Structure formats: structure tokens, C-alpha cells
Amino acid sequence: MRRTLGVAILALLLSPALSIAETPAETPLQRLGLSGSLRGSYWSSSRELDDRQHFFGSALWLKAAPRLGERLSILAEGWVRNEELFHEDATDGKLREAYLETGWGPLDLRVGKQIVAWGRADRINPTDNLSPRDFTLLVPDDDDQRLGTPAVKATWHLPWLSVTGFWLPKFEPHTIPLQRVSGVTLIERVPDQTVGQWALKLEQTGGAVDWSLSYFDGFDPVPDFAIDRVTLTSLDLVLRHNRIRVIGADAATTLGRFGLRGEAAFTFTEDPDGTNPRVKNPFFFMVVGGDRTFFEYLNVNLQYLFRYVVRHRSPVDVTDPLPRSVATEQALVANELDEIQHGASLRVSHKWLNETLEAEVGAILSFTRLDFLVRPRLTYALTDRWKAVLGADIFRGERRSIFGRLRDNSAFYAELRWSF
């Protein structure tokens, strides 16, 4: 049903473009602004903390961006994929974005399902709270995990500043990997869809320093855990998405051959005193670092990560064994097992053969518990349209750590992609 509905909406949004006056110089694909890719892949493991292995998949990604006039355009993007070939029930589809965009003078307006990505740090963004991600999706690129959320976005451009406001009438949470245990039922309760969320961002770009200040008032995409019902043989856990408020800032500049950036956010939760083990504590999260390109193609990116949980209470201090185990799992998922965390991320990449071959190794290390993630990847452009990717996700650490918890999601993958 979700696949059929997504494809139907995508077709509906594309239909107005078919009435655009044709010009001899344009092909049908150019008039529609149509692009996409066909992908075939292999994954040695799922990303859902289960014992399933060896996935041979295929996917069609489509994006259309026709202009309906001088001031009006639409964009629609989605995919249909099957992660297990020859299993019909493994086929799924998703409409990632579908919005209408227009503008009058200094005002830009965008209405519809859209991806909102905030933050200037490299791939680890404390201010990025508006759009959900599917962390279980088998894709090599992290950005492909992003999903749009219904929103109204209005941006007012001043000579030296832009002011952007968001109204998000519907909440959609992250899809995160959770360990399935026999006898334990997980019940996710999504907040009332009529309760709106909103955000505001002030941003300056094009100067010596690019920066922004942001505020978000909405629901937490990462759930909190609570015990709902206990019997002699079963346990029902409720996953609730409580309201949060986030104040954030980021900045980026260059200093000679170095690119410098920083990003920080303070998140207020519904447990300001840190006394409720069923709700996250307020926390501060900061990322600072930079990158430099050596020789011609060797790029090194290094960042320092800092996280502080306000009024931290260790789940070990919970006396009752059952609530203690639930509080421990929530602390692992929310990354609140420790009061203070220090860590680092490193990404090194290089290109050869006229930029057709690229190798990259990314890593994140937590100094607190010495758990880590290593992600090597090799990409080769066979032609202008064909690309091959080989890579791996390697999670290691003690089970009671953010990356050690994901050890079973370690995987090797390969993808062949034809783009048009």
C-alpha cells in the first residue's frame, strides 16, 4: 500500500509538467528535468540488528524538477527498491520529496514534503533535527537515508542576512535499529499529527565567515523508552517521541589552505531535572574541526566531538533490574550512558586516474569507551554513467557503548549504478 501510494503521488506531481509547452531544442527528459539511477547491490548484513545476511537488491531512483514558469517550479523525488531479489514482499517505495517552490522579490516560498539538512560540520551535525532518517536503509551514501517531512518554508533575503522560518505540521521520526528480544514488544507512539512544530534560522553566507543561528521547537526524532505492561512471559515497551527545544549555531571559514568549521547545539528536553529515567536529559553537543587538501587530491578532515549530559544519572543507579535494563538501552540509543564524552572523527580521501577512482576512509572514535566505527569505501567511475562502489561498515566496542551496540550491523557492500 505504501509503495502504491508513493508512486501514485509521484505521478500526480509530475503530471502538470506534461502540459508545459514543448520547444524543439529540448528533449522530453530535459522538459521534465528528469534524472535518476538504476542500482544493483549486495550487502553482507542488514542494518536492523538481526541475524539476516546476504542481500542482493535492486532499486530505481527518480527525480523530476520541471520549471512551470519564471517564478514557479516543482520537485519530486522518490525510489522503488527491493532489498531481497525474488521476494515480492521485500519491495518498497518512498516519496522522499515533493514540493512547490516560488518567489517574489526577496521572498522565497517552498511548500510540501522536503528534506531540511542543517549544519556545517562534516557529516556529524548537532543542529540537524528537522528531517527524519532511515538508518536501516541499505545504501552506501548517508544522504540517501534522508527523508522529507511536510513543511512550509519561507526565506526572506536581506542584503547581509537571510531569515528562514519553518512550519512543520506533521512529525515523522527516525527509523533506527533496535534489538529484537523474544517476549518484548515495541510499540511506537507518534505524537498527535495536528500539533505543529516550527523552526527559525538566521544565516549569513558569502563573507569571510559563513554562520547561522537556529532554533527548533518540535518532537524528538529519537524515541524515549517506557515500560507499558509486564506479565510473567512478556514485556511491552512504549517508544515515545517527547517534545524538545534546540538552540544551535554553526560557522565556517577558510584560513590559507585550511577549511575550518564548528557547530554546537543545546537541547532542552521534558526532563530538565534529570529525574525521569523514561525521558532524555538535556544535553550539549559540539563539533569543531577542519580539513586541508595536500598535493592535488589528498584531503584530510579531522574533527573533535564533545557531548555533555546535564544532571546525568547513570542507569546503573536504578535499583529495580527491569527498569534498569530499559534505562540502559535508552541511554545507549540516546548516547547518554556517560555524563561527558570526548571523541574524534577522521576522514581521508584521495583521487586517481583523472578523478575517476576515489578511495575514502572515515572513522569515528569515542575516547570515553574506546568504541569506534570505520568506513572504508572505493568508488570507480567506469564511464560517465556507470559507477561501481565497494565499501564496508565496521562497528566495534563493548556492548554497552554506542558503536559496540551496533556490532551486528557490520557489513561489506558492493553497488553498481547507472545514472541518467
C-alpha positions in Angstrom: 0.0 0.0 0.0 2.8 2.5 0.9 4.6 1.7 -2.4 1.4 2.2 -4.4 0.5 5.4 -2.7 4.1 6.8 -3.1 4.2 6.0 -6.8 0.7 7.5 -7.3 1.7 10.7 -5.6 4.9 10.9 -7.6 2.9 10.5 -10.9 0.4 13.1 -9.8 3.1 15.7 -9.0 4.8 15.1 -12.4 1.5 15.4 -14.4 1.4 19.2 -14.5 4.8 19.2 -16.2 3.3 17.3 -19.1 1.4 20.4 -20.1 4.4 22.6 -20.5 4.8 23.9 -24.0 7.4 21.9 -25.9 10.3 23.5 -27.6 12.2 21.8 -30.4 15.5 22.3 -28.6 14.5 20.3 -25.6 14.1 16.6 -25.1 11.3 15.2 -23.0 13.7 14.4 -20.2 15.0 18.0 -20.2 11.5 19.4 -20.1 10.7 17.3 -17.1 14.1 17.9 -15.5 14.1 14.2 -15.1 17.2 12.3 -13.7 17.8 9.2 -11.7 19.6 6.0 -11.5 19.3 2.2 -11.6 21.2 0.4 -8.9 22.1 -3.2 -8.2 23.7 -4.0 -4.8 24.9 -6.7 -2.4 25.0 -6.3 1.3 26.5 -9.0 3.6 24.3 -8.0 6.5 21.1 -6.0 7.3 21.2 -2.8 9.4 18.5 -3.9 11.8 20.5 -5.7 14.5 19.2 -9.1 13.4 20.9 -12.2 12.0 19.8 -11.8 8.4 22.6 -11.9 5.9 23.4 -11.7 2.1 21.1 -9.2 0.5 21.0 -8.9 -3.3 19.0 -5.8 -4.1 17.9 -3.5 -6.9 16.5 0.0 -6.9 15.2 2.7 -9.2 15.7 6.3 -8.0 13.9 9.1 -9.9 14.0 12.9 -9.6 12.0 15.4 -11.6 12.5 19.2 -11.3 10.5 20.9 -14.1 10.0 24.7 -14.2 6.4 25.7 -14.6 7.2 29.4 -15.2 9.6 32.1 -14.4 8.8 32.0 -10.7 7.3 28.6 -10.2 8.9 25.1 -10.1 8.2 21.8 -8.5 10.5 19.0 -7.4 9.6 15.3 -6.9 12.0 12.6 -5.9 11.5 9.0 -4.8 12.6 5.5 -5.1 11.3 1.9 -5.5 13.6 -0.8 -4.3 13.7 -4.5 -3.4 16.4 -5.4 -0.9 15.9 -9.2 -1.5 15.5 -10.1 -5.1 12.8 -12.6 -6.0 10.9 -11.8 -2.8 7.9 -9.6 -3.8 7.1 -8.7 -0.2 10.6 -7.1 0.1 9.7 -4.4 -2.5 9.1 -1.0 -1.0 8.8 2.6 -2.3 9.2 6.0 -0.8 8.5 9.5 -1.9 11.4 11.4 -0.4 10.5 14.9 -1.6 7.5 16.6 -3.4 7.2 20.3 -3.1 6.2 23.5 -4.9 8.7 26.5 -4.9 8.1 30.1 -5.9 9.4 33.5 -5.0 8.5 37.2 -5.1 11.5 39.6 -4.9 13.4 38.9 -1.7 10.9 36.2 -0.5 11.3 32.5 -1.4 8.5 30.1 -0.5 8.5 26.3 -0.6 5.5 24.1 0.3 5.4 20.4 0.5 7.4 17.4 1.6 11.1 18.5 1.7 14.4 17.5 3.1 15.9 20.1 5.5 19.6 19.5 6.3 21.1 21.9 8.8 24.7 22.2 9.9 28.2 22.9 8.6 30.2 20.2 10.4 31.3 17.3 8.3 28.6 14.6 8.5 28.0 14.9 12.2 25.6 17.7 12.8 24.2 18.6 16.2 21.6 21.1 14.7 20.2 18.6 12.2 16.8 17.8 13.8 14.1 18.7 11.2 14.1 15.8 8.7 14.0 12.1 9.6 16.5 9.5 8.5 16.1 5.8 7.9 19.2 4.3 9.5 18.2 0.8 8.4 18.2 1.6 4.7 20.9 -0.4 2.7 22.5 2.5 0.8 26.2 3.5 0.6 25.6 7.2 0.9 24.4 8.7 4.2 22.5 11.4 2.5 20.3 8.8 0.8 19.0 7.8 4.2 17.3 11.2 4.5 13.6 11.6 4.1 11.5 14.6 3.6 8.9 16.0 6.0 5.8 18.1 5.2 6.7 21.7 5.8 6.2 25.3 4.8 9.5 27.1 4.3 9.7 30.9 3.9 13.0 32.7 3.4 13.5 36.5 3.4 16.7 37.6 1.8 18.3 40.8 3.2 21.5 42.4 1.8 23.6 40.8 4.5 21.4 38.1 6.1 18.7 35.6 5.3 15.8 34.8 7.7 14.1 31.4 7.3 11.1 30.2 9.1 9.6 26.7 9.0 6.2 25.3 10.0 6.1 21.5 10.2 2.5 20.3 10.6 3.4 16.6 10.7 6.0 14.7 12.7 7.9 11.8 11.2 10.6 10.0 13.4 13.9 8.4 12.6 13.9 4.7 11.8 16.6 3.3 14.0 18.0 -0.2 14.5 16.6 -1.7 17.7 17.5 -5.1 19.1 14.5 -7.5 19.0 14.2 -9.7 22.1 11.8 -12.6 22.5 8.9 -11.7 24.7 9.5 -8.0 24.3 7.0 -6.0 22.2 8.0 -2.5 21.0 5.1 -0.1 20.5 5.9 3.3 18.8 3.5 6.1 19.6 3.9 9.0 17.2 2.7 12.4 18.5 -0.6 14.0 17.5 -0.3 14.9 13.9 -2.3 18.1 14.5 0.3 19.5 16.9 2.7 21.6 14.8 6.4 22.2 15.0 8.3 25.2 14.0 11.9 26.4 13.5 13.7 29.7 12.7 17.2 30.2 11.2 19.3 33.3 10.7 22.1 32.8 8.2 24.9 34.8 6.6 26.8 33.5 3.6 29.3 34.8 1.2 31.5 36.7 3.6 34.8 35.9 5.3 32.8 33.7 7.8 29.6 31.9 6.9 27.5 31.4 10.0 24.0 30.7 11.2 21.9 30.7 14.4 18.9 28.4 14.7 16.0 27.4 16.9 13.8 24.3 16.7 10.6 23.6 18.8 9.2 20.2 18.0 9.4 16.5 18.7 12.5 14.3 19.2 13.1 12.0 16.2 14.9 9.6 18.6 12.4 7.9 20.9 12.4 7.6 24.7 11.6 4.2 26.2 9.0 3.4 28.9 7.6 0.2 30.3 3.9 -0.1 29.4 2.9 -3.6 30.6 4.6 -6.5 32.3 3.4 -10.1 32.6 5.1 -13.3 33.6 6.1 -14.0 30.0 6.1 -10.7 28.2 7.1 -7.0 28.3 5.5 -4.2 26.3 7.8 -1.2 25.8 6.4 2.1 24.5 8.6 4.3 22.3 7.5 7.9 22.8 8.7 11.0 21.0 8.8 13.8 23.5 9.0 17.5 22.7 12.4 19.1 22.6 13.7 22.7 22.0 17.1 23.1 20.4 19.2 26.2 20.2 22.0 25.9 17.7 24.8 27.7 15.9 27.4 26.9 13.2 30.2 28.7 11.4 32.7 28.0 8.7 35.7 29.9 7.2 39.0 29.3 5.4 42.5 30.1 6.7 45.0 29.7 3.9 44.6 26.1 2.7 42.6 25.1 5.8 38.9 24.9 5.9 37.6 25.4 9.5 34.2 24.8 10.8 32.3 24.4 14.0 28.7 23.5 15.1 27.0 23.3 18.5 23.6 22.8 19.9 21.9 22.7 23.3 18.8 20.5 23.5 16.2 21.1 26.2 14.0 18.1 27.0 10.9 17.4 29.1 13.2 16.2 31.9 15.1 19.3 32.9 16.0 18.0 36.4 17.2 14.6 35.1 15.0 12.7 37.5 12.8 10.8 35.0 14.7 7.7 33.5 12.0 7.5 30.8 12.9 10.8 29.2 16.3 12.0 27.9 18.2 14.6 29.9 19.1 18.0 28.4 22.4 17.9 26.6 25.1 20.0 24.9 26.7 18.6 21.7 29.6 20.3 19.9 31.7 19.5 16.8 34.8 21.6 15.8 37.4 20.8 13.2 38.7 21.4 9.7 40.2 19.9 6.6 43.1 20.5 4.2 43.9 19.2 0.7 47.5 18.1 0.3 49.2 17.8 -3.1 46.3 17.8 -5.5 43.7 15.3 -4.4 44.6 14.1 -0.9 42.0 15.5 1.6 42.2 15.1 5.3 39.3 16.1 7.6 39.6 15.9 11.4 37.0 16.9 14.0 36.8 16.9 17.8 33.5 15.8 19.3 32.2 16.8 22.8 29.0 15.9 24.5 27.8 16.8 28.0 24.6 15.5 29.6 23.0 17.8 32.1 22.2 16.4 35.6 23.3 13.0 34.4 22.1 9.9 36.2 23.7 6.6 35.4 21.2 3.8 34.6 23.2 1.6 36.8 21.8 3.5 39.8 18.3 2.3 39.0 17.7 -0.4 41.7 14.9 -2.4 40.0 16.5 -4.8 37.5 13.8 -4.5 34.8 13.6 -0.7 34.7 17.4 -0.6 34.9 17.8 -2.7 31.7 15.3 -0.5 29.9 17.0 2.7 31.1 20.4 1.3 30.0 19.0 0.5 26.5 17.6 4.0 26.2 20.9 5.6 27.3 22.7 3.6 24.6 20.2 4.6 21.9 20.3 8.3 23.1 24.0 8.3 23.6 23.6 9.3 27.3 25.4 6.5 29.0 28.1 8.9 30.2 27.9 12.4 31.6 30.9 13.7 29.5 32.1 12.2 26.2 35.1 13.1 24.1 35.7 11.8 20.6 37.0 12.4 17.2 36.2 11.8 13.6 38.7 11.4 10.7 38.0 11.3 7.0 40.8 10.8 4.5 40.2 10.7 0.7 42.3 10.6 -2.5 41.6 10.5 -6.2 43.5 8.9 -9.1 43.1 8.3 -12.9 41.7 11.7 -13.8 39.4 11.7 -10.8 37.6 8.5 -11.9 38.9 6.5 -8.9 38.4 7.7 -5.4 39.3 6.0 -2.1 38.0 7.2 1.3 38.3 6.0 4.8 36.1 7.5 7.5 36.3 6.8 11.2 34.7 7.9 14.5 36.3 7.1 17.8 34.8 7.6 21.3 37.6 8.2 23.8 35.3 7.5 26.7 34.6 3.9 26.0 37.0 3.3 23.1 34.3 2.1 20.7 34.6 3.1 17.1 33.2 3.0 13.5 35.4 2.6 10.5 34.0 3.1 7.0 36.4 2.3 4.0 35.0 2.9 0.5 36.3 2.7 -3.0 34.4 4.4 -5.9 35.3 3.9 -9.6 33.6 5.8 -12.5 33.6 3.2 -15.2 32.0 5.7 -17.7 30.2 8.9 -17.4 27.0 7.0 -16.5 28.3 3.8 -14.8 29.8 3.8 -11.3 30.9 1.0 -9.1 31.2 1.2 -5.3 32.9 -1.2 -2.8 32.8 -0.5 0.9 32.3 -1.7 4.5 30.8 -0.5 7.8 32.8 -1.8 10.8 31.4 -1.3 14.3 33.5 -2.3 17.3 33.5 -1.8 21.1 32.0 -3.2 24.2 28.3 -3.9 24.0 27.5 -1.1 26.4 28.7 1.6 24.0 27.2 3.5 21.1 29.1 1.6 18.4 29.6 -1.6 20.2 25.8 -1.9 20.4 25.8 -1.9 16.5 28.4 -4.6 16.1 25.9 -6.9 14.4 25.3 -4.3 11.7 28.9 -4.5 10.5 28.7 -5.2 6.8 30.5 -5.4 3.4 28.7 -4.0 0.4 29.0 -3.5 -3.4 26.9 -1.4 -5.7 26.8 -0.9 -9.5 24.9 2.2 -10.5 23.8 3.5 -13.9 22.7 7.2 -13.8 20.8 9.2 -16.4 
